[in-house]
Amino acid sequence: MAQPLWANLINMYQPPDIDRSELEKIVNRSYLPLLKIFEQLPKAAFTINLPGSTVELLIKTGFGQTIKKLKALAMGGQVDFTMTPNYQPLIPFHEEDDIDRQIEAHNKICNRYFGIYYKPRGLYSPYLAYSSKSGKAGARFSMKWILVDEFVVGSRNNSSLFMDKGAGGILLMPVKRDITWQLNGSFRARKIPRSASEMIQKITASSSNNTRYLITISDAQNFGHRIAGRQNLLRALYQDGRIRSVSISQLRRHIKRKEFVKPVESSSETFNNEAKRKKPFYLWENDKNPIQQSLWKLFKLAVNEIKNAGSKGDPQYIRAREMMDMASAAINWDQISYRPWWNSAYTLKAADDLAIAVFVILSSPVKAKEAAIQLRQKIYDQVSQFERSGEMKKAQQAYLKSNNIAFDRFYKNKI
């Protein structure tokens, strides 16, 4: 069997309002140790998703050494940057103009700090959320590929690259879900490999049946911060001669065969039952989750008012638009999904930002301002009731049970 190609993307996204002390732990336990691995392995190339909002966050909070080290690696040709929306919204849920503006903002920040070494060839759609909007966004920015979940291309052997004819022939690079879970030590993995040898066995086993390459994602904070010492697993994998590590962009040079596919809407959080019901983004838009529904109502109200303000030349337009962009982050919905995630702080901050965005617009009518404030308060009340009543934990337990995941295991290792 030919030596399998392994392309791993390292995701370093952090929400802009993350607590600084938590960010410091992530930087020191995960980001810097991971970058040190590549400093010590100068022939190892890697793909990275680091949105502009996180670049600015690291600079402003005093962790600019992360950016300096990453730039040095980019100067050596080791870094394969992705293009991505600045605040990591779910692309299928937003208008083209809003997504393009966030991608342009990301590009501007990365060009400022990485200069000529920022040369992205692929689009990272947050949570690998794919629809025609995602593919077309990549095509508009002349990207060669877009990272997708394996659901998007269906059950196929990775002996060729897949193309979406409806998005200008952009390449769809499928992430192997179960291997990604195992690599990250996720609670969803049936068994978590503890050594490079175990992981290599999983990779080579998945590379049978004419599969020539494997793509995974490493959420950086899982390696050292959430799981102490796990960065050593990545080091060993990049050093192991049984697999050949490449960047995602380099795969295009190694895999010559291409075939068109009809992509299926999906994300990294889409499961069979949701796909069958044609609800691929159910984690973020659950019709039985009243808090999510209220937040979407507030978001859509803010979008309409902000667009109206722009057409009227309102002096507060840019300020309000930036607050709306920050609140668009997909994490603000998934963290109140109880599937199984729950951290209402993100949602409440988004509700604050959206209500304030509408309130500061000078041209926004009083009726709209009152509606925004009322929706904000409704979200606060819904969150409080859901947490105090115990319904939140019951909903989490029901979800975990239905997916055969031990409740204690989830709380021990929330990955």
Secondary structure, 3 states (H helix, E strand, C coil): CCCCEEEEEEECCCCCCCCHHHHHHHHHHHHHHHHHHHHHCCCCCEEEECCHHHHHHHHHCCCHHHHHHHHHHHHCCCEEEEECCCCCECHHHCCHHHHHHHHHHHHHHHHHHHHHHCCCCEECCHHHCECHHHHHHHHHCCCCEEEEEHHHCCCCCCCCEEEEHHHCCEEEEEECHHHHHHHHCCCCCCCCCCCHHHHHHHHHHHCCCCCCEEEEEEEHHHECCCECCCHHHHHHHHHCCCCEEECHHHHHHHCCCEEEECCCCECCCCCHHHHHCCCCCCCCCCCCCHHHHHHHHHHHHHHHHHHHHHHCCCCCHHHHHHHHHHHCECHHHHCCCCCCCCCHHHHHHHHHHHHHHHHHCCCCCHHHHHHHHHHHHHHHHHHHHHHHCCHHHHHHHHHHHHCCCCHHHHHHCCC
